[in-house]
Amino acid sequence: MKKAITVGVVGYPNVGKSSLINSLKRTRAVGVSATPGYTKVLQEVQLDSKVKLIDSPGVIFEDSDTNGENNSSSLLLRNCVSPDTMADPVPAATAICARCKVEQ
């Protein structure tokens, strides 16, 4: 007895969730963009008669990361938010410099 399954694709914004679904479908089933937050709502795509894929918007957690960086610079470095929406780019630049060695 074969049953139909539904698979949800979940993750950070701008990591390739929609591109993965398009690759599996082998056609442009859902829209993709280089800007974070392009997918606004859940989208269902029928892969075959037994498999349905759900494309979700990016999920961002409100925790600060383990390196002690503040949340906004951490999200910017992960490409989860658009750089144009940052009020102050200095914390992100400081976080990049903190990850580099002094010689660099």
Backbone as ProteinMPNN parsed JSONL, in Angstrom:
{"seq_chain_A": "MKKAITVGVVGYPNVGKSSLINSLKRTRAVGVSATPGYTKVLQEVQLDSKVKLIDSPGVIFEDSDTNGENNSSSLLLRNCVSPDTMADPVPAATAICARCKVEQ", "coords_chain_A": {"N_chain_A": [[0.844, -1.181, 0.0], [0.871, 1.993, -1.075], [1.568, 5.28, 0.008], [0.922, 8.785, -0.1], [3.295, 11.399, 0.406], [4.275, 14.401, 2.105], [6.737, 16.814, 1.908], [8.479, 19.177, 3.682], [10.517, 22.0, 3.069], [12.779, 23.679, 4.895], [14.611, 26.415, 6.303], [17.341, 28.806, 6.806], [17.011, 32.16, 5.418], [17.721, 32.631, 1.938], [19.341, 30.39, 1.253], [18.94, 28.489, -0.645], [16.572, 26.985, -0.789], [14.307, 27.196, -2.507], [15.624, 26.869, -4.935], [16.496, 24.242, -4.705], [14.046, 22.886, -4.803], [13.238, 23.577, -7.399], [15.249, 22.262, -8.801], [14.724, 19.575, -8.206], [12.206, 19.333, -9.362], [12.833, 19.856, -11.96], [12.154, 22.031, -13.518], [11.088, 25.486, -13.633], [9.452, 25.843, -10.976], [8.968, 27.311, -8.666], [9.585, 30.719, -7.734], [12.819, 32.274, -7.685], [15.408, 34.253, -6.131], [18.213, 36.448, -5.626], [18.068, 38.042, -3.457], [17.511, 38.139, 0.054], [14.563, 36.816, 1.613], [12.728, 36.558, -0.468], [10.764, 34.582, -0.963], [7.621, 34.716, 0.3], [5.335, 33.423, 1.267], [4.056, 30.12, 2.106], [4.553, 27.629, -0.38], [3.184, 25.144, -2.376], [4.282, 22.348, -4.213], [3.721, 19.921, -6.593], [5.527, 17.114, -6.905], [5.52, 14.457, -7.928], [3.01, 11.891, -8.405], [2.884, 10.918, -5.824], [4.453, 12.469, -4.128], [4.68, 15.549, -2.532], [6.025, 18.785, -2.355], [6.873, 21.363, -0.072], [7.621, 24.683, -0.131], [9.068, 26.926, 2.004], [9.103, 30.202, 3.578], [12.14, 31.858, 4.64], [13.52, 31.057, 7.854], [14.277, 32.739, 10.769], [15.974, 32.729, 13.748], [15.785, 34.235, 17.009], [17.994, 34.236, 18.673], [21.253, 35.149, 19.953], [24.358, 34.369, 18.379], [26.893, 31.817, 19.032], [29.406, 32.963, 19.101], [29.337, 35.405, 20.322], [28.669, 37.636, 18.878], [26.564, 40.399, 17.955], [23.064, 40.11, 17.162], [22.112, 41.305, 14.746], [24.393, 41.806, 13.139], [25.346, 39.226, 12.863], [23.268, 37.995, 11.421], [23.445, 39.463, 9.069], [25.975, 38.701, 8.133], [25.464, 36.068, 7.522], [23.908, 36.368, 5.337], [21.184, 36.642, 5.672], [19.597, 38.832, 5.924], [18.952, 41.825, 4.083], [21.633, 43.966, 3.134], [20.966, 46.613, 2.761], [19.015, 47.185, 4.601], [20.253, 47.514, 7.002], [20.845, 49.6, 9.727], [23.213, 50.45, 10.892], [26.269, 49.705, 9.651], [28.678, 49.196, 10.918], [28.932, 47.317, 13.162], [28.779, 44.856, 11.773], [31.03, 44.983, 10.102], [32.993, 45.067, 12.075], [32.64, 42.529, 13.165], [33.504, 40.952, 11.037], [36.21, 41.69, 10.946], [36.993, 40.717, 13.431], [37.024, 38.012, 13.019], [39.221, 37.597, 11.469], [42.785, 37.071, 11.26], [45.421, 38.975, 12.799], [47.57, 39.404, 11.09], [46.414, 39.332, 8.612]], "CA_chain_A": [[0.0, 0.0, 0.0], [1.692, 3.189, -1.193], [0.914, 6.481, 0.508], [1.507, 10.05, -0.523], [3.994, 12.118, 1.469], [4.521, 15.822, 1.923], [8.057, 17.146, 2.443], [8.69, 20.61, 3.851], [11.901, 22.468, 2.973], [12.856, 24.772, 5.86], [15.975, 26.834, 6.597], [17.622, 30.238, 6.806], [16.751, 32.812, 4.132], [18.755, 32.738, 0.911], [20.265, 29.261, 1.275], [18.691, 27.635, -1.795], [15.403, 26.116, -0.638], [13.534, 27.246, -3.752], [16.454, 26.301, -5.999], [16.448, 22.797, -4.533], [12.752, 22.419, -5.311], [13.282, 23.689, -8.864], [16.122, 21.193, -9.316], [14.003, 18.303, -8.113], [11.09, 19.383, -10.307], [13.45, 20.02, -13.288], [11.533, 23.169, -14.188], [10.927, 26.6, -12.708], [8.179, 25.667, -10.289], [8.837, 28.419, -7.725], [10.486, 31.814, -8.047], [14.06, 32.408, -6.921], [16.038, 35.559, -6.206], [19.428, 36.562, -4.825], [17.791, 38.836, -2.265], [16.868, 37.372, 1.123], [13.155, 37.088, 1.869], [11.939, 36.594, -1.697], [9.59, 33.741, -0.736], [6.853, 35.34, 1.375], [4.311, 32.509, 1.78], [4.273, 28.715, 1.776], [4.164, 27.258, -1.734], [3.14, 23.698, -2.559], [4.651, 21.909, -5.552], [3.512, 18.489, -6.766], [6.688, 16.533, -7.566], [4.9, 13.384, -8.709], [1.691, 11.561, -7.864], [2.968, 10.526, -4.416], [5.307, 13.375, -3.359], [4.385, 16.979, -2.604], [7.047, 19.574, -1.691], [6.425, 22.657, 0.442], [8.672, 25.695, -0.046], [8.72, 27.852, 3.08], [9.966, 31.374, 3.717], [13.273, 31.649, 5.531], [13.266, 31.104, 9.286], [15.355, 33.382, 11.509], [15.794, 32.621, 15.19], [16.121, 35.475, 17.684], [19.11, 34.059, 19.591], [22.576, 35.578, 19.494], [25.125, 33.163, 18.095], [27.815, 31.371, 20.07], [30.642, 33.739, 19.087], [29.143, 36.643, 21.047], [28.326, 38.74, 17.991], [25.161, 40.754, 18.12], [22.189, 39.37, 16.248], [21.973, 41.929, 13.429], [25.595, 41.582, 12.333], [25.402, 37.792, 12.58], [22.314, 37.735, 10.34], [23.971, 40.067, 7.847], [27.083, 37.879, 7.662], [24.883, 34.844, 6.975], [23.104, 36.784, 4.189], [19.775, 36.425, 6.01], [18.906, 40.114, 5.753], [19.553, 42.665, 3.057], [22.522, 44.995, 3.703], [20.328, 47.927, 2.676], [18.142, 47.397, 5.759], [21.07, 47.731, 8.198], [20.962, 50.997, 10.123], [24.625, 50.728, 11.176], [27.078, 48.581, 9.155], [29.924, 49.072, 11.67], [29.045, 46.044, 13.884], [29.054, 43.765, 10.835], [32.436, 45.109, 9.706], [33.777, 44.685, 13.246], [32.55, 41.075, 13.275], [34.389, 40.39, 10.004], [37.592, 41.918, 11.392], [37.248, 39.86, 14.591], [37.239, 36.652, 12.531], [40.485, 37.543, 10.744], [44.013, 37.181, 12.038], [46.014, 40.309, 12.757], [48.434, 39.474, 9.916], [45.593, 39.515, 7.415]], "C_chain_A": [[0.895, 1.251, 0.0], [0.887, 4.39, -0.736], [1.634, 7.707, -0.021], [2.186, 10.711, 0.667], [4.145, 13.578, 1.08], [5.826, 16.146, 2.629], [8.179, 18.657, 2.5], [10.165, 20.945, 3.797], [11.987, 23.745, 3.8], [14.317, 25.129, 6.083], [16.104, 28.338, 6.65], [17.234, 30.848, 5.459], [17.969, 32.737, 3.215], [19.79, 31.622, 0.981], [19.989, 28.27, 0.149], [17.52, 26.687, -1.662], [14.59, 26.063, -1.927], [14.322, 26.656, -4.914], [16.488, 24.784, -5.917], [15.149, 22.227, -5.09], [12.714, 22.498, -6.826], [14.162, 22.605, -9.476], [15.426, 19.848, -9.277], [12.873, 18.228, -9.135], [11.577, 19.434, -11.76], [12.737, 21.051, -14.159], [11.43, 24.304, -13.175], [9.536, 26.531, -12.086], [7.9, 26.798, -9.31], [9.878, 29.471, -8.081], [11.701, 31.837, -7.138], [14.629, 33.808, -7.121], [17.279, 35.558, -5.333], [19.202, 37.366, -3.555], [17.114, 37.984, -1.206], [15.405, 37.77, 1.283], [12.295, 37.138, 0.63], [10.664, 35.756, -1.559], [8.857, 34.276, 0.483], [5.854, 34.385, 2.023], [4.698, 31.076, 1.43], [3.782, 28.429, 0.365], [4.218, 25.742, -1.836], [3.428, 23.359, -4.011], [4.467, 20.397, -5.602], [4.683, 17.929, -7.56], [6.275, 15.368, -8.461], [3.588, 13.017, -8.02], [1.719, 11.246, -6.37], [3.744, 11.501, -3.538], [4.919, 14.818, -3.623], [5.452, 17.707, -1.794], [6.462, 20.906, -1.242], [7.64, 23.558, 0.571], [8.244, 26.721, 0.991], [9.592, 29.098, 3.015], [11.102, 31.066, 4.682], [12.898, 31.835, 6.986], [14.488, 31.697, 9.964], [15.037, 33.279, 12.992], [16.326, 33.879, 15.86], [17.29, 35.354, 18.656], [20.356, 34.731, 19.04], [23.395, 34.324, 19.294], [26.182, 32.91, 19.167], [29.098, 32.19, 20.12], [30.514, 35.065, 19.82], [28.841, 37.836, 20.165], [26.879, 39.138, 18.238], [24.349, 40.169, 16.971], [22.14, 39.991, 14.859], [23.208, 41.703, 12.562], [25.74, 40.112, 11.974], [24.467, 37.44, 11.427], [22.795, 38.314, 9.023], [25.099, 39.224, 7.272], [26.594, 36.556, 7.083], [24.008, 35.115, 5.759], [21.626, 36.506, 4.411], [18.953, 37.698, 5.863], [19.644, 40.912, 4.687], [20.455, 43.718, 3.697], [21.904, 46.385, 3.673], [19.462, 48.225, 3.895], [18.931, 47.648, 7.043], [21.159, 49.225, 8.496], [22.418, 51.386, 10.332], [25.464, 49.543, 10.71], [28.354, 48.334, 9.956], [29.992, 47.765, 12.468], [29.329, 44.857, 12.966], [30.516, 43.806, 10.384], [33.362, 44.722, 10.856], [33.781, 43.173, 13.423], [33.433, 40.388, 12.24], [35.845, 40.533, 10.439], [37.948, 41.016, 12.571], [37.524, 38.421, 14.147], [38.585, 36.496, 11.814], [41.662, 37.599, 11.713], [44.601, 38.573, 11.867], [46.888, 40.473, 11.518], [47.654, 39.758, 8.649], [45.105, 40.944, 7.333]], "O_chain_A": [[1.592, 1.519, 0.979], [-0.3, 4.518, -1.037], [2.82, 7.655, -0.346], [1.715, 10.602, 1.799], [4.142, 13.939, -0.097], [6.012, 15.805, 3.797], [8.005, 19.34, 1.491], [10.982, 20.257, 4.409], [11.367, 24.757, 3.472], [15.178, 24.25, 6.058], [15.114, 29.063, 6.554], [17.138, 30.131, 4.463], [19.109, 32.776, 3.677], [20.982, 31.868, 0.791], [20.73, 27.299, -0.002], [17.475, 25.672, -2.357], [14.226, 24.979, -2.383], [13.744, 26.009, -5.787], [16.507, 24.108, -6.946], [15.157, 21.202, -5.77], [12.211, 21.583, -7.478], [13.854, 22.086, -10.549], [15.531, 19.066, -10.222], [12.619, 17.167, -9.706], [10.832, 19.097, -12.68], [12.726, 20.945, -15.385], [11.662, 24.095, -11.984], [8.575, 27.092, -12.611], [6.752, 27.206, -9.133], [10.92, 29.158, -8.656], [11.623, 31.466, -5.967], [14.375, 34.463, -8.132], [17.387, 34.758, -4.404], [20.054, 37.371, -2.667], [16.233, 37.187, -1.528], [15.053, 38.936, 1.106], [11.21, 37.718, 0.672], [9.596, 36.184, -1.997], [9.41, 34.288, 1.582], [5.556, 34.522, 3.209], [5.553, 30.841, 0.575], [2.73, 28.919, -0.045], [5.2, 25.126, -1.422], [2.899, 23.99, -4.926], [4.993, 19.674, -4.755], [4.827, 18.223, -8.747], [6.652, 15.317, -9.631], [3.112, 13.749, -7.152], [0.679, 11.3, -5.714], [3.703, 11.379, -2.313], [4.836, 15.258, -4.77], [5.759, 17.304, -0.672], [5.651, 21.505, -1.948], [8.581, 23.238, 1.297], [7.176, 27.32, 0.87], [10.692, 29.062, 2.464], [11.022, 30.111, 5.454], [12.058, 32.672, 7.316], [15.606, 31.222, 9.765], [13.966, 33.69, 13.438], [17.23, 34.524, 15.329], [17.553, 36.297, 19.403], [20.514, 34.872, 17.828], [23.161, 33.316, 19.962], [26.338, 33.702, 20.096], [29.821, 32.113, 21.114], [31.501, 35.792, 19.931], [28.763, 38.957, 20.666], [26.066, 38.323, 18.674], [24.897, 39.784, 15.938], [22.128, 39.255, 13.872], [23.079, 41.434, 11.368], [26.212, 39.788, 10.884], [24.84, 36.664, 10.546], [22.575, 37.719, 7.968], [25.179, 39.045, 6.057], [27.265, 35.982, 6.225], [23.424, 34.184, 5.204], [20.899, 36.176, 3.474], [17.736, 37.635, 5.694], [20.827, 40.684, 4.432], [20.078, 44.308, 4.709], [22.276, 47.245, 4.471], [19.2, 49.39, 4.195], [18.337, 47.963, 8.074], [21.506, 50.019, 7.622], [22.823, 52.5, 10.0], [25.385, 48.472, 11.311], [29.051, 47.352, 9.7], [31.048, 47.133, 12.456], [30.055, 43.942, 13.355], [31.164, 42.763, 10.297], [34.407, 44.112, 10.629], [34.804, 42.593, 13.788], [34.043, 39.358, 12.529], [36.626, 39.59, 10.311], [39.098, 40.593, 12.693], [38.208, 37.687, 14.861], [39.032, 35.373, 11.579], [41.549, 38.105, 12.83], [44.303, 39.264, 10.893], [46.947, 41.563, 10.948], [48.181, 40.361, 7.714], [44.396, 41.301, 6.393]]}, "name": "protein", "num_of_chains": 1, "seq": "MKKAITVGVVGYPNVGKSSLINSLKRTRAVGVSATPGYTKVLQEVQLDSKVKLIDSPGVIFEDSDTNGENNSSSLLLRNCVSPDTMADPVPAATAICARCKVEQ"}
